[in-house]
Amino acid sequence: MTVDPAADLRVEAASVAAADGARSELLLLSSPAPPRRVLYWLPAMGVPAKHYLALGQALASRGVAVALHEWRGIGSSDRRAGRGCDWGYRALLELDLPAGLAAARGRWPQAEFRLGGHSLGGQLACLYASLHPAACVGLALVASGAPYWRRFRHGWAIGIAYALAPALAALCGHLPGRRIGFGGNEARGVAADWARSGRTGRYAAVGMAADFGARLAALRLPVLALRLRDDWLGPQASLDWLLGTMPHAPRRVETLAPPALEGQPADHFGWMKAPGAIADRIAEWCGTPDTAFAASHPAAS
């Protein structure tokens, strides 16, 4: 454990082992007092957990403890995608997330938990909550939205990319995200599940029988959705599609511009360099009693 003397924050790294033996580190940030509220945070595709330390510190200093999840194959994970090592959404949802959440709950057993995420992390937070609606009391989405190609400007080009990504991953043994400039080096299964949702606008995972459409439609957890004004990877139409899969979930939607981000670009990743405004909104939302929040922010019809 380390302590930030300037902010009096605790930063811990907890070893997490999934049921199949995959290991990674879960980064835990909190103030010295036992937290009442925890945000379990899921990174964007290919982004290591440590890149969200600034967000975690900002939230912890506002009274919300944070657990930063590490995706399989990224950062501290002991797995790397390749021809002999593959996985898809099923492993992320059924193996890794339960293990990480169990570790965080063991550290903070009395706290209420919310799930949150950036980009793909936000989508997978929604999918996990649809499977386990009692696992959290709300969802916080930042720069997130459904990848459905029809919801993007120049969507035809994105649709072609979704068609090519699984083939490229099969050829290389993994999706070479670092080489092509999108995401990390992703497993073939992750690339296939992600590309399928991008082509069809519907969520499914190989090896999982869950009807995500029905489960998302039944979800009634409060949602905070923060969009960045100039984020072409997360346009309003993409966010609307994702929120539309959860028609009964009360939601609060805000769009942030550069003045709120200390002059940083209001795009997919710029906010990470100045996360104070994001932390302000999440902390305020976490402090709102869920019943009052649901009453004051009814779901869109």
C-alpha distance (Angstrom), angle and dihedral (degrees) to the residues before:
residue distance angle dihedral
M1 . . .
T2 3.80 . .
V3 3.79 129.0 .
D4 3.80 124.8 -146.2
P5 3.82 101.0 -139.3
A6 3.80 93.2 -162.3
A7 3.78 94.1 57.8
D8 3.82 99.4 19.1
L9 3.80 89.8 -126.4
R10 3.77 127.6 152.2
V11 3.81 119.4 -134.4
E12 3.79 117.6 -171.1
A13 3.79 134.6 174.4
A14 3.80 113.9 -146.8
S15 3.80 121.1 -167.0
V16 3.80 111.5 -125.8
A17 3.80 125.6 -165.0
A18 3.80 121.2 -165.4
A19 3.80 121.3 -145.4
D20 3.82 91.4 -97.9
G21 3.82 92.8 52.2
A22 3.81 98.8 -99.9
R23 3.79 110.2 145.2
S24 3.79 136.0 -158.8
E25 3.79 140.9 150.8
L26 3.79 123.6 -98.0
L27 3.80 113.0 -151.1
L28 3.82 113.0 -142.1
L29 3.81 122.4 -166.0
S30 3.79 126.0 -176.7
S31 3.77 145.4 138.6
P32 3.84 116.7 -101.9
A33 3.81 93.5 -97.9
P34 3.83 115.9 82.6
P35 3.82 105.6 -94.6
R36 3.77 123.6 -120.4
R37 3.79 93.7 -162.8
V38 3.81 130.9 41.7
L39 3.78 130.8 -172.5
Y40 3.81 113.1 -154.8
W41 3.80 102.8 -155.0
L42 3.82 128.0 -153.3
P43 3.84 116.8 -160.7
A44 3.78 127.4 -134.3
M45 3.79 119.2 -94.5
G46 3.79 110.7 -64.7
V47 3.82 95.8 1.4
P48 3.84 117.3 125.8
A49 3.79 117.3 -128.0
K50 3.82 92.8 -118.2
H51 3.81 90.2 68.0
Y52 3.82 87.7 71.6
L53 3.80 95.6 55.4
A54 3.81 90.9 106.3
L55 3.81 90.3 54.7
G56 3.78 90.8 46.1
Q57 3.78 92.1 50.3
A58 3.79 91.9 47.8
L59 3.80 91.6 51.7
A60 3.79 94.9 43.1
S61 3.81 89.9 52.7
R62 3.82 86.9 54.4
G63 3.79 93.1 52.8
V64 3.81 100.5 -96.0
A65 3.81 114.7 115.3
V66 3.80 115.3 -143.2
A67 3.79 134.3 -150.8
L68 3.81 112.9 -163.0
H69 3.79 111.0 -151.2
E70 3.80 120.8 -147.1
W71 3.79 117.7 -141.3
R72 3.78 118.2 -129.9
G73 3.80 108.9 -96.8
I74 3.81 94.7 21.5
G75 3.81 134.0 94.5
S76 3.81 113.1 -32.1
S77 3.82 93.4 7.6
D78 3.80 113.7 120.4
R79 3.81 91.1 -142.4
R80 3.78 128.0 81.9
A81 3.79 123.0 -168.9
G82 3.79 115.7 -112.0
R83 3.77 143.6 126.9
G84 3.77 91.4 -68.7
C85 3.80 96.4 39.2
D86 3.80 119.3 54.7
W87 3.80 138.1 151.8
G88 3.79 140.7 158.5
Y89 3.78 140.0 -157.5
R90 3.81 89.8 -61.2
A91 3.83 92.4 68.2
L92 3.80 91.5 45.3
L93 3.81 93.5 49.6
E94 3.81 101.6 35.0
L95 3.82 102.5 32.8
D96 3.79 114.6 20.0
L97 3.79 103.6 36.2
P98 3.83 95.5 48.1
A99 3.81 89.9 50.1
G100 3.79 93.8 48.6
L101 3.78 93.9 45.6
A102 3.80 91.3 48.7
A103 3.81 89.9 53.8
A104 3.81 92.1 49.1
R105 3.80 92.5 47.4
G106 3.78 89.6 49.4
R107 3.79 88.8 55.4
W108 3.83 94.6 45.4
P109 3.83 106.6 22.7
Q110 3.81 96.8 163.4
A111 3.82 98.0 49.8
E112 3.80 128.6 99.1
F113 3.79 113.0 -121.2
R114 3.78 132.4 -139.3
L115 3.78 124.9 -174.4
G116 3.77 119.8 -135.5
G117 3.73 139.1 169.2
H118 3.77 150.5 173.2
S119 3.81 120.1 -119.7
L120 3.84 107.7 -44.3
G121 3.80 87.3 10.0
G122 3.79 89.2 63.1
Q123 3.78 91.4 50.5
L124 3.79 93.0 50.3
A125 3.81 90.3 46.5
C126 3.81 87.3 58.1
L127 3.81 92.2 47.2
Y128 3.80 92.4 49.5
A129 3.80 91.7 47.4
S130 3.80 89.8 50.3
L131 3.80 88.6 56.7
H132 3.83 94.5 41.8
P133 3.81 108.8 24.0
A134 3.81 91.7 168.3
A135 3.81 91.7 57.7
C136 3.81 93.5 83.6
V137 3.80 142.7 11.3
G138 3.81 97.7 -132.2
L139 3.80 148.9 -4.8
A140 3.82 127.4 -117.9
L141 3.81 116.0 -163.0
V142 3.82 123.5 -171.1
A143 3.82 122.1 -174.1
S144 3.77 88.3 -15.9
G145 3.77 136.4 136.5
A146 3.78 141.9 135.1
P147 3.82 115.0 -65.4
Y148 3.83 92.9 -135.7
W149 3.80 106.1 146.3
R150 3.80 95.1 -139.2
R151 3.82 90.7 64.9
F152 3.81 95.1 62.3
R153 3.76 134.5 80.1
H154 3.82 107.1 -108.4
G155 3.78 86.3 15.2
W156 3.78 92.1 163.8
A157 3.81 89.6 70.5
I158 3.80 91.3 48.5
G159 3.80 89.1 49.0
I160 3.80 89.9 55.2
A161 3.81 89.4 50.8
Y162 3.81 90.1 53.5
A163 3.79 89.5 52.3
L164 3.81 92.9 49.3
A165 3.83 100.1 41.1
P166 3.84 97.8 75.9
A167 3.80 91.0 45.9
L168 3.80 91.4 50.2
A169 3.80 90.7 47.9
A170 3.82 90.9 50.9
L171 3.79 90.7 49.5
C172 3.82 95.1 48.6
G173 3.80 98.4 33.7
H174 3.81 89.0 -116.3
L175 3.78 137.6 27.3
P176 3.85 103.2 -87.7
G177 3.77 95.1 -141.7
R178 3.79 95.3 162.6
R179 3.79 90.8 54.0
I180 3.80 95.7 47.8
G181 3.80 93.9 40.3
F182 3.81 99.9 -114.4
G183 3.78 125.2 101.8
G184 3.77 123.7 -34.8
N185 3.76 130.3 -66.5
E186 3.79 97.5 -59.0
A187 3.78 130.6 -162.8
R188 3.79 117.7 -106.2
G189 3.80 91.1 -116.5
V190 3.79 93.3 52.0
A191 3.81 90.1 48.8
A192 3.81 91.0 50.1
D193 3.82 95.3 48.1
W194 3.82 92.0 45.1
A195 3.81 93.8 46.8
R196 3.82 91.7 48.3
S197 3.80 91.5 56.2
G198 3.79 88.8 47.1
R199 3.80 92.8 52.8
T200 3.81 98.4 42.2
G201 3.80 106.1 26.0
R202 3.81 88.8 -128.7
Y203 3.80 130.0 105.4
A204 3.79 122.9 -124.7
A205 3.78 136.2 145.3
V206 3.78 128.7 -150.6
G207 3.80 109.5 -109.9
M208 3.82 94.5 19.8
A209 3.79 121.0 102.8
A210 3.81 93.6 -166.7
D211 3.79 116.4 127.1
F212 3.79 96.9 -135.5
G213 3.78 92.4 -176.2
A214 3.80 92.0 60.1
R215 3.79 93.9 40.6
L216 3.80 93.9 50.0
A217 3.80 90.3 46.7
A218 3.81 89.4 55.8
L219 3.80 94.5 49.3
R220 3.81 115.0 113.7
L221 3.80 101.5 174.8
P222 3.83 117.6 130.2
V223 3.81 113.0 -102.2
L224 3.80 129.5 -154.6
A225 3.81 110.5 -163.4
L226 3.81 118.6 -172.3
R227 3.79 116.4 -172.1
L228 3.79 127.5 -170.5
R229 3.79 113.5 -129.7
D230 3.82 97.8 -131.8
D231 3.80 98.5 35.2
W232 3.81 106.8 128.7
L233 3.82 89.4 177.8
G234 3.81 89.8 58.0
P235 3.80 107.9 33.1
Q236 3.77 122.0 173.7
A237 3.81 91.7 -104.3
S238 3.80 90.8 56.4
L239 3.81 91.8 50.2
D240 3.80 90.7 46.3
W241 3.80 90.1 54.6
L242 3.81 92.1 51.5
L243 3.81 92.6 47.0
G244 3.79 89.0 46.0
T245 3.80 89.6 63.3
M246 3.84 86.5 63.7
P247 3.82 102.4 48.0
H248 3.81 95.2 162.1
A249 3.82 96.5 48.6
P250 3.83 113.3 105.0
R251 3.77 107.6 -125.7
R252 3.76 142.3 -167.5
V253 3.81 114.9 -161.5
E254 3.80 125.5 -169.4
T255 3.79 133.9 172.2
L256 3.80 120.0 -146.8
A257 3.83 125.9 -153.2
P258 3.84 130.2 -163.8
P259 3.84 96.2 -88.9
A260 3.81 88.6 64.5
L261 3.81 90.7 49.9
E262 3.80 100.0 56.3
G263 3.78 89.1 -100.2
Q264 3.80 95.3 -53.9
P265 3.82 116.0 138.6
A266 3.79 113.2 -85.8
D267 3.78 91.7 -131.0
H268 3.79 139.4 113.1
F269 3.80 96.8 -68.7
G270 3.83 107.7 9.6
W271 3.82 93.0 85.9
M272 3.82 89.9 64.3
K273 3.83 89.8 72.6
A274 3.81 92.0 56.0
P275 3.83 106.9 25.2
G276 3.81 96.9 159.2
A277 3.79 95.8 104.5
I278 3.80 91.4 46.6
A279 3.82 89.8 49.1
D280 3.82 91.2 48.6
R281 3.78 92.0 55.8
I282 3.78 95.7 43.2
A283 3.81 92.3 47.5
E284 3.81 92.0 48.9
W285 3.80 90.4 48.2
C286 3.80 92.2 48.2
G287 3.79 88.9 53.4
T288 3.80 93.5 55.0
P289 3.82 113.0 97.2
D290 3.78 106.9 -113.4
T291 3.80 94.5 -127.0
A292 3.80 92.2 52.1
F293 3.79 91.1 45.4
A294 3.80 92.4 51.9
A295 3.80 91.3 48.7
S296 3.82 94.4 49.4
H297 3.82 96.9 41.6
P298 3.83 107.9 41.9
A299 3.77 118.3 -174.0
A300 3.76 116.7 -92.9
S301 3.77 114.4 -99.3
